[in-house]
Amino acid sequence: MNQRQLKKEWNSLVRSEKAFLEKAFRKREAGWQKKIEQYVPDKLEETLNKTFCKAFELIFEKGTDIIEKTYDREKKEQGYKIDQYAANLKNNAQSVKVFGKKAFGSKAFNTVISAVEGIGMGVLGMGIPDVPLFLSVILKSIYELALTYGFSYDTEEEQLFILKLIETSMLHGDELLQANTSVDNWIVSGIQFSEEKKEQMEKTSYALSKELLYLKFVQGMPVVGVLGGVSDVVYQKKIADYASLKYKKRFLNQELL
């Protein structure tokens, strides 16, 4: 591929990553979250944490086939090969940019799905029962991003990477920077994560439950729960944005070697 254009894409990616990290570094809470803090049951975070963990286990073990029914995996794999061939043949800027354009389109479509799912559950007052659907939409989005950039998602190593992406996107402060460095080291230098899949699943579930505690509490209230449902869209997009950056980094790093 056009090495000059690949380097330009890399530099643009670095700027986008910096902007993401700067925005996510400081945790921001809405005023209403402080007001409802006293009403949230003490054990809700623990319950939410366990629900996320069980949902991950279920989806990884039995749910991937169901998620794949929502898109044509073979077509996406063939699409990547065609795009890669075209990029090598044409060797121009447009052929390199096509991967990012397809990733953006995929993210946008899955954000719409998340909006319908989250707001619908919010209107019905379903917070914790929404978790498996919420994770399914997130994983669908990540799976499609992986295929767009020529990567798989059904091995232990790839699932560990996905879990690490989700956890990192939920962190703030020094924890965010440390986790992001770990992800980059895996991508660029091949330095393995210190966690096993089971441990990472627990860490990712904890990060999600901690970040979404108040929102899922509100989502469990009929009608007003739409506020919590809207959060599904916000966080699904945040996770997908971070995952898109890292899959693009994997792709560019691979092509620049």
Secondary structure, DSSP 8 states (H G I E B T S, - for coil): --HHHHHHHHHHHHHHHHHHHHHHHS----HHHHHHGGGS-TTHHHHHHHHHHHHHHHIIIIIHHHHHTTS-HHHHHHHHHHHHHHHHHH-SHHHHHHHHHHHHHHHHHHHHHHHHHHHHHHHHT-SGGGHHHHHHHHHHHHHHHHHHTT----SHHHHHHHHHHHHHHT--HHHHHHHHHHHHHHHHT----SS-HHHHHHHHHHHHHHHHHHHHHHHTSTTTTHHHHHHHHHHHHHHHHHHHHHHHHHHHHHHH-
